Amino acid sequence: MNPLLAALALAHQPWIAEEGQYADAAGAFPMEDIDLSIVVYDELSCSSPALWLRFSAQEGDSLWAQLGMPLLDRQVAWRPAMAVLAAGMPEADDRFPFAVPEGLGVTVLDSAEVADPEVFVEPFTGTSSWILRGETLSLPAGEGYLVAWDPAGLTGKLWLAPGLREEFESEDIERIREILDDVRTFHELDGAAEGALAACATPEEEELETGDAPGSSGDAATGCSTPPATPTGGGALLAALAGLWTARRARLEARWSDAVCP
């Protein structure tokens, strides 16, 4: 068998979101076939804090979906979430922070309790990832969405991979050849760190926070702030991330506890 075809037999069809692309329900990535195995890579930012995919289900369909992220040291303790939006699912609550299209409910699938995620090596691209969740959900007929975001408001690189049927047409192979370098760059295979986890300030927090903490850096335009530089050793990195996430979650919990729901 052709080595390229042999590798593709075990691969998802890859897509890469550009900055701001697939960031809400109106601009969601269109899944042409709910069973077709694809993967959509995205780097969440403060201006684009979620990745949205749109599907159309027939009565009796099931959706298989995985949530994962590139195997990068700085993301070792990061735990984003995914959700499925469809008719008949529970009413959205505070765990899902985005507007829900009319008539749809939400099933949230978080990864906060995942201590030791599975390592996945994609044979065609040669990239490595952590798999955080993999779930199958039964769906009613109609349109729905698959969404990924970080409940703590942190930015970072992640991917969504719905579908189990591996299938490639000739035009798919050509497109994959064209974006292969971009996929490898997304996973930072050259070893260069291309970003850092950052916390996004809410509008209320931006009003209260008049300056950055000593040693930190910030972006007033996006509301992002990054922690002070730390050594790259595992213990120091985890300690810095833990402090950042603890502070962010405390702010979120305080705001939720003060909220008055209609």
ChimeraX commands (.cxc) that place a marker at each C-alpha (Angstrom):
marker #1 position 0.00,0.00,0.00 radius 0.5
marker #1 position 1.09,3.58,-0.67 radius 0.5
marker #1 position 2.71,4.83,2.61 radius 0.5
marker #1 position 0.64,8.02,2.45 radius 0.5
marker #1 position -2.62,6.09,2.16 radius 0.5
marker #1 position -1.54,3.71,4.92 radius 0.5
marker #1 position -0.97,6.65,7.29 radius 0.5
marker #1 position -4.24,8.31,6.29 radius 0.5
marker #1 position -6.12,5.11,7.12 radius 0.5
marker #1 position -5.50,5.92,10.79 radius 0.5
marker #1 position -5.89,9.69,10.57 radius 0.5
marker #1 position -8.59,12.30,11.10 radius 0.5
marker #1 position -9.22,14.83,8.35 radius 0.5
marker #1 position -7.50,17.93,9.83 radius 0.5
marker #1 position -8.72,21.52,9.74 radius 0.5
marker #1 position -7.13,24.57,11.37 radius 0.5
marker #1 position -9.15,27.54,12.63 radius 0.5
marker #1 position -7.72,30.94,11.83 radius 0.5
marker #1 position -7.79,33.66,14.51 radius 0.5
marker #1 position -11.43,34.44,15.26 radius 0.5
marker #1 position -12.76,31.64,13.04 radius 0.5
marker #1 position -15.47,29.20,14.28 radius 0.5
marker #1 position -15.78,31.28,17.46 radius 0.5
marker #1 position -19.58,31.27,17.89 radius 0.5
marker #1 position -22.77,29.58,16.74 radius 0.5
marker #1 position -23.22,31.89,13.76 radius 0.5
marker #1 position -19.75,31.14,12.41 radius 0.5
marker #1 position -19.46,27.50,13.50 radius 0.5
marker #1 position -17.43,25.00,11.47 radius 0.5
marker #1 position -19.91,23.03,9.32 radius 0.5
marker #1 position -19.66,19.25,9.83 radius 0.5
marker #1 position -20.84,17.77,6.55 radius 0.5
marker #1 position -21.25,14.24,7.97 radius 0.5
marker #1 position -21.73,13.53,11.67 radius 0.5
marker #1 position -19.95,10.16,11.34 radius 0.5
marker #1 position -16.91,11.35,9.34 radius 0.5
marker #1 position -13.72,11.50,11.40 radius 0.5
marker #1 position -12.28,15.02,11.42 radius 0.5
marker #1 position -10.21,17.13,13.79 radius 0.5
marker #1 position -10.40,20.92,14.10 radius 0.5
marker #1 position -7.43,22.64,15.75 radius 0.5
marker #1 position -7.84,26.01,17.43 radius 0.5
marker #1 position -5.91,28.33,19.70 radius 0.5
marker #1 position -8.35,29.98,22.09 radius 0.5
marker #1 position -7.79,33.68,22.72 radius 0.5
marker #1 position -9.49,36.30,24.85 radius 0.5
marker #1 position -11.32,37.61,21.78 radius 0.5
marker #1 position -12.16,34.07,20.56 radius 0.5
marker #1 position -12.62,31.99,23.72 radius 0.5
marker #1 position -14.47,29.03,22.17 radius 0.5
marker #1 position -14.42,26.66,19.21 radius 0.5
marker #1 position -17.84,25.86,17.71 radius 0.5
marker #1 position -18.72,23.03,15.29 radius 0.5
marker #1 position -22.22,22.66,13.78 radius 0.5
marker #1 position -23.83,19.34,12.84 radius 0.5
marker #1 position -27.13,18.09,11.46 radius 0.5
marker #1 position -28.44,14.83,12.94 radius 0.5
marker #1 position -31.04,12.36,11.76 radius 0.5
marker #1 position -33.35,10.54,14.17 radius 0.5
marker #1 position -31.35,7.80,15.89 radius 0.5
marker #1 position -27.92,9.31,15.19 radius 0.5
marker #1 position -25.15,9.29,17.77 radius 0.5
marker #1 position -22.24,11.71,18.01 radius 0.5
marker #1 position -18.80,10.46,18.98 radius 0.5
marker #1 position -16.53,13.34,20.01 radius 0.5
marker #1 position -13.09,13.72,21.54 radius 0.5
marker #1 position -11.55,16.74,23.24 radius 0.5
marker #1 position -7.78,17.00,23.28 radius 0.5
marker #1 position -4.81,19.33,23.17 radius 0.5
marker #1 position -1.24,19.30,21.86 radius 0.5
marker #1 position 1.29,17.66,24.14 radius 0.5
marker #1 position 2.98,20.86,25.34 radius 0.5
marker #1 position 4.66,21.22,28.75 radius 0.5
marker #1 position 2.94,24.51,29.52 radius 0.5
marker #1 position -0.50,22.87,29.09 radius 0.5
marker #1 position 0.16,19.82,31.24 radius 0.5
marker #1 position -2.39,20.86,33.90 radius 0.5
marker #1 position -4.81,22.74,31.63 radius 0.5
marker #1 position -8.30,21.25,31.56 radius 0.5
marker #1 position -10.68,22.75,28.98 radius 0.5
marker #1 position -14.22,21.43,28.52 radius 0.5
marker #1 position -16.54,20.52,25.68 radius 0.5
marker #1 position -20.30,20.58,25.36 radius 0.5
marker #1 position -22.92,19.20,23.01 radius 0.5
marker #1 position -25.93,21.41,22.23 radius 0.5
marker #1 position -29.06,19.73,20.90 radius 0.5
marker #1 position -32.82,19.67,21.35 radius 0.5
marker #1 position -33.99,17.74,24.39 radius 0.5
marker #1 position -30.81,18.21,26.39 radius 0.5
marker #1 position -30.83,19.89,29.83 radius 0.5
marker #1 position -31.33,23.61,30.06 radius 0.5
marker #1 position -28.04,25.53,30.06 radius 0.5
marker #1 position -26.65,26.61,33.42 radius 0.5
marker #1 position -23.66,28.67,34.57 radius 0.5
marker #1 position -21.24,25.98,33.46 radius 0.5
marker #1 position -21.85,26.97,29.83 radius 0.5
marker #1 position -21.01,30.68,29.52 radius 0.5
marker #1 position -22.19,31.33,25.95 radius 0.5
marker #1 position -25.52,32.15,24.32 radius 0.5
marker #1 position -27.45,28.99,23.44 radius 0.5
marker #1 position -29.40,28.95,20.15 radius 0.5
marker #1 position -33.15,28.84,20.70 radius 0.5
marker #1 position -34.65,25.42,21.29 radius 0.5
marker #1 position -31.42,23.70,22.29 radius 0.5
marker #1 position -30.19,22.34,25.59 radius 0.5
marker #1 position -26.63,21.67,26.72 radius 0.5
marker #1 position -24.66,18.66,27.97 radius 0.5
marker #1 position -21.36,19.81,29.48 radius 0.5
marker #1 position -18.43,17.37,29.46 radius 0.5
marker #1 position -15.60,18.83,31.49 radius 0.5
marker #1 position -12.14,17.37,32.06 radius 0.5
marker #1 position -11.35,18.83,35.48 radius 0.5
marker #1 position -11.06,15.38,37.08 radius 0.5
marker #1 position -8.77,13.92,34.40 radius 0.5
marker #1 position -5.46,13.38,36.21 radius 0.5
marker #1 position -3.62,11.29,33.62 radius 0.5
marker #1 position -4.87,11.95,30.08 radius 0.5
marker #1 position -4.17,9.43,27.33 radius 0.5
marker #1 position -1.29,10.25,24.98 radius 0.5
marker #1 position -2.23,10.00,21.31 radius 0.5
marker #1 position 0.27,9.97,18.42 radius 0.5
marker #1 position -1.22,10.92,15.06 radius 0.5
marker #1 position 0.70,8.78,12.53 radius 0.5
marker #1 position 0.26,10.89,9.41 radius 0.5
marker #1 position 1.29,14.25,10.89 radius 0.5
marker #1 position 3.69,12.82,13.48 radius 0.5
marker #1 position 2.09,14.96,16.19 radius 0.5
marker #1 position 1.39,14.04,19.82 radius 0.5
marker #1 position -1.60,15.07,21.92 radius 0.5
marker #1 position -3.33,14.47,25.22 radius 0.5
marker #1 position -6.90,13.13,24.97 radius 0.5
marker #1 position -9.04,14.66,27.73 radius 0.5
marker #1 position -12.52,13.29,26.98 radius 0.5
marker #1 position -14.13,10.90,24.53 radius 0.5
marker #1 position -17.90,10.48,24.61 radius 0.5
marker #1 position -20.78,9.12,22.55 radius 0.5
marker #1 position -24.13,10.91,22.85 radius 0.5
marker #1 position -27.46,9.96,21.30 radius 0.5
marker #1 position -29.06,12.81,19.38 radius 0.5
marker #1 position -32.54,13.78,18.23 radius 0.5
marker #1 position -33.11,14.87,14.66 radius 0.5
marker #1 position -32.09,18.45,13.98 radius 0.5
marker #1 position -29.22,20.88,14.13 radius 0.5
marker #1 position -26.81,20.99,17.03 radius 0.5
marker #1 position -23.34,22.10,18.06 radius 0.5
marker #1 position -20.12,20.76,19.56 radius 0.5
marker #1 position -18.24,23.42,21.54 radius 0.5
marker #1 position -14.87,23.58,23.32 radius 0.5
marker #1 position -13.70,26.30,25.74 radius 0.5
marker #1 position -11.94,26.73,29.08 radius 0.5
marker #1 position -14.26,27.17,32.09 radius 0.5
marker #1 position -11.57,29.15,33.91 radius 0.5
marker #1 position -11.20,31.62,31.04 radius 0.5
marker #1 position -7.66,30.61,30.11 radius 0.5
marker #1 position -6.34,30.64,26.57 radius 0.5
marker #1 position -4.49,27.74,24.98 radius 0.5
marker #1 position -4.35,25.27,22.12 radius 0.5
marker #1 position -6.95,22.49,21.82 radius 0.5
marker #1 position -8.80,20.38,19.30 radius 0.5
marker #1 position -12.18,18.74,18.76 radius 0.5
marker #1 position -12.39,15.43,16.89 radius 0.5
marker #1 position -15.90,14.19,16.09 radius 0.5
marker #1 position -16.73,11.10,14.05 radius 0.5
marker #1 position -15.26,7.61,13.73 radius 0.5
marker #1 position -15.36,6.83,10.00 radius 0.5
marker #1 position -11.97,7.39,8.36 radius 0.5
marker #1 position -12.54,8.40,4.74 radius 0.5
marker #1 position -10.49,10.45,2.29 radius 0.5
marker #1 position -11.16,11.64,-1.23 radius 0.5
marker #1 position -8.39,12.74,-3.61 radius 0.5
marker #1 position -9.12,16.42,-2.91 radius 0.5
marker #1 position -8.85,15.75,0.84 radius 0.5
marker #1 position -5.37,14.29,0.38 radius 0.5
marker #1 position -4.19,17.33,-1.56 radius 0.5
marker #1 position -5.61,19.71,1.04 radius 0.5
marker #1 position -3.95,17.76,3.86 radius 0.5
marker #1 position -0.61,17.91,2.05 radius 0.5
marker #1 position -0.99,21.70,1.87 radius 0.5
marker #1 position -1.68,22.19,5.59 radius 0.5
marker #1 position 0.62,19.50,6.98 radius 0.5
marker #1 position 3.30,22.03,7.95 radius 0.5
marker #1 position 0.66,24.20,9.64 radius 0.5
marker #1 position -0.58,21.25,11.70 radius 0.5
marker #1 position 2.98,20.46,12.79 radius 0.5
marker #1 position 3.57,24.11,13.63 radius 0.5
marker #1 position 0.37,24.16,15.71 radius 0.5
marker #1 position 1.89,21.33,17.78 radius 0.5
marker #1 position 5.22,23.21,17.96 radius 0.5
marker #1 position 7.27,20.32,16.68 radius 0.5
marker #1 position 10.24,22.64,16.12 radius 0.5
marker #1 position 10.47,22.89,19.91 radius 0.5
marker #1 position 9.83,26.64,20.03 radius 0.5
marker #1 position 7.17,27.78,22.50 radius 0.5
marker #1 position 4.71,29.87,20.52 radius 0.5
marker #1 position 2.56,31.10,23.37 radius 0.5
marker #1 position 1.69,30.91,27.01 radius 0.5
marker #1 position -1.47,30.18,28.96 radius 0.5
marker #1 position -3.19,33.46,29.74 radius 0.5
marker #1 position -6.20,34.45,31.83 radius 0.5
marker #1 position -8.85,36.62,30.19 radius 0.5
marker #1 position -10.33,39.36,32.35 radius 0.5
marker #1 position -14.08,39.83,32.33 radius 0.5
marker #1 position -15.44,43.35,31.72 radius 0.5
marker #1 position -16.17,43.64,35.45 radius 0.5
marker #1 position -12.63,42.59,36.32 radius 0.5
marker #1 position -11.15,45.03,33.81 radius 0.5
marker #1 position -12.93,47.87,35.61 radius 0.5
marker #1 position -11.61,46.71,38.99 radius 0.5
marker #1 position -8.08,45.81,37.93 radius 0.5
marker #1 position -6.32,49.10,37.27 radius 0.5
marker #1 position -2.84,47.65,36.82 radius 0.5
marker #1 position -0.91,44.44,36.25 radius 0.5
marker #1 position 0.78,42.53,39.05 radius 0.5
marker #1 position 4.52,43.13,39.42 radius 0.5
marker #1 position 6.42,41.04,36.93 radius 0.5
marker #1 position 3.39,40.16,34.86 radius 0.5
marker #1 position 2.54,41.25,31.36 radius 0.5
marker #1 position -0.84,42.25,30.00 radius 0.5
marker #1 position -2.72,43.28,26.87 radius 0.5
marker #1 position -5.27,46.00,27.52 radius 0.5
marker #1 position -6.90,45.44,24.12 radius 0.5
marker #1 position -7.74,41.78,24.74 radius 0.5
marker #1 position -7.94,41.59,28.53 radius 0.5
marker #1 position -5.29,38.86,28.59 radius 0.5
marker #1 position -2.72,38.66,31.33 radius 0.5
marker #1 position 0.11,36.19,31.66 radius 0.5
marker #1 position 1.91,35.16,34.84 radius 0.5
marker #1 position 5.48,36.28,35.57 radius 0.5
marker #1 position 8.19,34.28,33.86 radius 0.5
marker #1 position 9.15,31.13,35.73 radius 0.5
marker #1 position 11.79,28.42,35.29 radius 0.5
marker #1 position 10.69,25.70,32.88 radius 0.5
marker #1 position 11.13,22.88,35.39 radius 0.5
marker #1 position 8.00,20.82,35.94 radius 0.5
marker #1 position 7.45,21.78,39.61 radius 0.5
marker #1 position 7.87,25.50,39.08 radius 0.5
marker #1 position 5.67,25.45,35.97 radius 0.5
marker #1 position 2.87,23.56,37.70 radius 0.5
marker #1 position 3.05,25.85,40.73 radius 0.5
marker #1 position 2.75,28.94,38.53 radius 0.5
marker #1 position -0.18,27.48,36.60 radius 0.5
marker #1 position -1.92,26.34,39.77 radius 0.5
marker #1 position -1.68,29.82,41.25 radius 0.5
marker #1 position -3.04,31.42,38.08 radius 0.5
marker #1 position -5.98,29.02,37.82 radius 0.5
marker #1 position -6.83,29.18,41.52 radius 0.5
marker #1 position -7.05,32.97,41.42 radius 0.5
marker #1 position -9.11,32.92,38.23 radius 0.5
marker #1 position -11.56,30.29,39.52 radius 0.5
marker #1 position -11.97,32.20,42.79 radius 0.5
marker #1 position -12.98,35.31,40.84 radius 0.5
marker #1 position -15.44,33.30,38.75 radius 0.5
marker #1 position -16.99,31.63,41.79 radius 0.5
marker #1 position -17.34,34.97,43.57 radius 0.5
marker #1 position -19.12,36.47,40.56 radius 0.5
marker #1 position -21.43,33.45,40.18 radius 0.5
marker #1 position -22.35,33.50,43.87 radius 0.5
marker #1 position -23.43,37.14,43.54 radius 0.5
marker #1 position -25.44,36.56,40.35 radius 0.5
marker #1 position -29.23,36.71,40.46 radius 0.5
marker #1 position -30.83,34.32,37.98 radius 0.5
marker #1 position -34.31,35.08,36.63 radius 0.5
marker link #1:1,2 radius 0.2
marker link #1:2,3 radius 0.2
marker link #1:3,4 radius 0.2
marker link #1:4,5 radius 0.2
marker link #1:5,6 radius 0.2
marker link #1:6,7 radius 0.2
marker link #1:7,8 radius 0.2
marker link #1:8,9 radius 0.2
marker link #1:9,10 radius 0.2
marker link #1:10,11 radius 0.2
marker link #1:11,12 radius 0.2
marker link #1:12,13 radius 0.2
marker link #1:13,14 radius 0.2
marker link #1:14,15 radius 0.2
marker link #1:15,16 radius 0.2
marker link #1:16,17 radius 0.2
marker link #1:17,18 radius 0.2
marker link #1:18,19 radius 0.2
marker link #1:19,20 radius 0.2
marker link #1:20,21 radius 0.2
marker link #1:21,22 radius 0.2
marker link #1:22,23 radius 0.2
marker link #1:23,24 radius 0.2
marker link #1:24,25 radius 0.2
marker link #1:25,26 radius 0.2
marker link #1:26,27 radius 0.2
marker link #1:27,28 radius 0.2
marker link #1:28,29 radius 0.2
marker link #1:29,30 radius 0.2
marker link #1:30,31 radius 0.2
marker link #1:31,32 radius 0.2
marker link #1:32,33 radius 0.2
marker link #1:33,34 radius 0.2
marker link #1:34,35 radius 0.2
marker link #1:35,36 radius 0.2
marker link #1:36,37 radius 0.2
marker link #1:37,38 radius 0.2
marker link #1:38,39 radius 0.2
marker link #1:39,40 radius 0.2
marker link #1:40,41 radius 0.2
marker link #1:41,42 radius 0.2
marker link #1:42,43 radius 0.2
marker link #1:43,44 radius 0.2
marker link #1:44,45 radius 0.2
marker link #1:45,46 radius 0.2
marker link #1:46,47 radius 0.2
marker link #1:47,48 radius 0.2
marker link #1:48,49 radius 0.2
marker link #1:49,50 radius 0.2
marker link #1:50,51 radius 0.2
marker link #1:51,52 radius 0.2
marker link #1:52,53 radius 0.2
marker link #1:53,54 radius 0.2
marker link #1:54,55 radius 0.2
marker link #1:55,56 radius 0.2
marker link #1:56,57 radius 0.2
marker link #1:57,58 radius 0.2
marker link #1:58,59 radius 0.2
marker link #1:59,60 radius 0.2
marker link #1:60,61 radius 0.2
marker link #1:61,62 radius 0.2
marker link #1:62,63 radius 0.2
marker link #1:63,64 radius 0.2
marker link #1:64,65 radius 0.2
marker link #1:65,66 radius 0.2
marker link #1:66,67 radius 0.2
marker link #1:67,68 radius 0.2
marker link #1:68,69 radius 0.2
marker link #1:69,70 radius 0.2
marker link #1:70,71 radius 0.2
marker link #1:71,72 radius 0.2
marker link #1:72,73 radius 0.2
marker link #1:73,74 radius 0.2
marker link #1:74,75 radius 0.2
marker link #1:75,76 radius 0.2
marker link #1:76,77 radius 0.2
marker link #1:77,78 radius 0.2
marker link #1:78,79 radius 0.2
marker link #1:79,80 radius 0.2
marker link #1:80,81 radius 0.2
marker link #1:81,82 radius 0.2
marker link #1:82,83 radius 0.2
marker link #1:83,84 radius 0.2
marker link #1:84,85 radius 0.2
marker link #1:85,86 radius 0.2
marker link #1:86,87 radius 0.2
marker link #1:87,88 radius 0.2
marker link #1:88,89 radius 0.2
marker link #1:89,90 radius 0.2
marker link #1:90,91 radius 0.2
marker link #1:91,92 radius 0.2
marker link #1:92,93 radius 0.2
marker link #1:93,94 radius 0.2
marker link #1:94,95 radius 0.2
marker link #1:95,96 radius 0.2
marker link #1:96,97 radius 0.2
marker link #1:97,98 radius 0.2
marker link #1:98,99 radius 0.2
marker link #1:99,100 radius 0.2
marker link #1:100,101 radius 0.2
marker link #1:101,102 radius 0.2
marker link #1:102,103 radius 0.2
marker link #1:103,104 radius 0.2
marker link #1:104,105 radius 0.2
marker link #1:105,106 radius 0.2
marker link #1:106,107 radius 0.2
marker link #1:107,108 radius 0.2
marker link #1:108,109 radius 0.2
marker link #1:109,110 radius 0.2
marker link #1:110,111 radius 0.2
marker link #1:111,112 radius 0.2
marker link #1:112,113 radius 0.2
marker link #1:113,114 radius 0.2
marker link #1:114,115 radius 0.2
marker link #1:115,116 radius 0.2
marker link #1:116,117 radius 0.2
marker link #1:117,118 radius 0.2
marker link #1:118,119 radius 0.2
marker link #1:119,120 radius 0.2
marker link #1:120,121 radius 0.2
marker link #1:121,122 radius 0.2
marker link #1:122,123 radius 0.2
marker link #1:123,124 radius 0.2
marker link #1:124,125 radius 0.2
marker link #1:125,126 radius 0.2
marker link #1:126,127 radius 0.2
marker link #1:127,128 radius 0.2
marker link #1:128,129 radius 0.2
marker link #1:129,130 radius 0.2
marker link #1:130,131 radius 0.2
marker link #1:131,132 radius 0.2
marker link #1:132,133 radius 0.2
marker link #1:133,134 radius 0.2
marker link #1:134,135 radius 0.2
marker link #1:135,136 radius 0.2
marker link #1:136,137 radius 0.2
marker link #1:137,138 radius 0.2
marker link #1:138,139 radius 0.2
marker link #1:139,140 radius 0.2
marker link #1:140,141 radius 0.2
marker link #1:141,142 radius 0.2
marker link #1:142,143 radius 0.2
marker link #1:143,144 radius 0.2
marker link #1:144,145 radius 0.2
marker link #1:145,146 radius 0.2
marker link #1:146,147 radius 0.2
marker link #1:147,148 radius 0.2
marker link #1:148,149 radius 0.2
marker link #1:149,150 radius 0.2
marker link #1:150,151 radius 0.2
marker link #1:151,152 radius 0.2
marker link #1:152,153 radius 0.2
marker link #1:153,154 radius 0.2
marker link #1:154,155 radius 0.2
marker link #1:155,156 radius 0.2
marker link #1:156,157 radius 0.2
marker link #1:157,158 radius 0.2
marker link #1:158,159 radius 0.2
marker link #1:159,160 radius 0.2
marker link #1:160,161 radius 0.2
marker link #1:161,162 radius 0.2
marker link #1:162,163 radius 0.2
marker link #1:163,164 radius 0.2
marker link #1:164,165 radius 0.2
marker link #1:165,166 radius 0.2
marker link #1:166,167 radius 0.2
marker link #1:167,168 radius 0.2
marker link #1:168,169 radius 0.2
marker link #1:169,170 radius 0.2
marker link #1:170,171 radius 0.2
marker link #1:171,172 radius 0.2
marker link #1:172,173 radius 0.2
marker link #1:173,174 radius 0.2
marker link #1:174,175 radius 0.2
marker link #1:175,176 radius 0.2
marker link #1:176,177 radius 0.2
marker link #1:177,178 radius 0.2
marker link #1:178,179 radius 0.2
marker link #1:179,180 radius 0.2
marker link #1:180,181 radius 0.2
marker link #1:181,182 radius 0.2
marker link #1:182,183 radius 0.2
marker link #1:183,184 radius 0.2
marker link #1:184,185 radius 0.2
marker link #1:185,186 radius 0.2
marker link #1:186,187 radius 0.2
marker link #1:187,188 radius 0.2
marker link #1:188,189 radius 0.2
marker link #1:189,190 radius 0.2
marker link #1:190,191 radius 0.2
marker link #1:191,192 radius 0.2
marker link #1:192,193 radius 0.2
marker link #1:193,194 radius 0.2
marker link #1:194,195 radius 0.2
marker link #1:195,196 radius 0.2
marker link #1:196,197 radius 0.2
marker link #1:197,198 radius 0.2
marker link #1:198,199 radius 0.2
marker link #1:199,200 radius 0.2
marker link #1:200,201 radius 0.2
marker link #1:201,202 radius 0.2
marker link #1:202,203 radius 0.2
marker link #1:203,204 radius 0.2
marker link #1:204,205 radius 0.2
marker link #1:205,206 radius 0.2
marker link #1:206,207 radius 0.2
marker link #1:207,208 radius 0.2
marker link #1:208,209 radius 0.2
marker link #1:209,210 radius 0.2
marker link #1:210,211 radius 0.2
marker link #1:211,212 radius 0.2
marker link #1:212,213 radius 0.2
marker link #1:213,214 radius 0.2
marker link #1:214,215 radius 0.2
marker link #1:215,216 radius 0.2
marker link #1:216,217 radius 0.2
marker link #1:217,218 radius 0.2
marker link #1:218,219 radius 0.2
marker link #1:219,220 radius 0.2
marker link #1:220,221 radius 0.2
marker link #1:221,222 radius 0.2
marker link #1:222,223 radius 0.2
marker link #1:223,224 radius 0.2
marker link #1:224,225 radius 0.2
marker link #1:225,226 radius 0.2
marker link #1:226,227 radius 0.2
marker link #1:227,228 radius 0.2
marker link #1:228,229 radius 0.2
marker link #1:229,230 radius 0.2
marker link #1:230,231 radius 0.2
marker link #1:231,232 radius 0.2
marker link #1:232,233 radius 0.2
marker link #1:233,234 radius 0.2
marker link #1:234,235 radius 0.2
marker link #1:235,236 radius 0.2
marker link #1:236,237 radius 0.2
marker link #1:237,238 radius 0.2
marker link #1:238,239 radius 0.2
marker link #1:239,240 radius 0.2
marker link #1:240,241 radius 0.2
marker link #1:241,242 radius 0.2
marker link #1:242,243 radius 0.2
marker link #1:243,244 radius 0.2
marker link #1:244,245 radius 0.2
marker link #1:245,246 radius 0.2
marker link #1:246,247 radius 0.2
marker link #1:247,248 radius 0.2
marker link #1:248,249 radius 0.2
marker link #1:249,250 radius 0.2
marker link #1:250,251 radius 0.2
marker link #1:251,252 radius 0.2
marker link #1:252,253 radius 0.2
marker link #1:253,254 radius 0.2
marker link #1:254,255 radius 0.2
marker link #1:255,256 radius 0.2
marker link #1:256,257 radius 0.2
marker link #1:257,258 radius 0.2
marker link #1:258,259 radius 0.2
marker link #1:259,260 radius 0.2
marker link #1:260,261 radius 0.2
marker link #1:261,262 radius 0.2
view
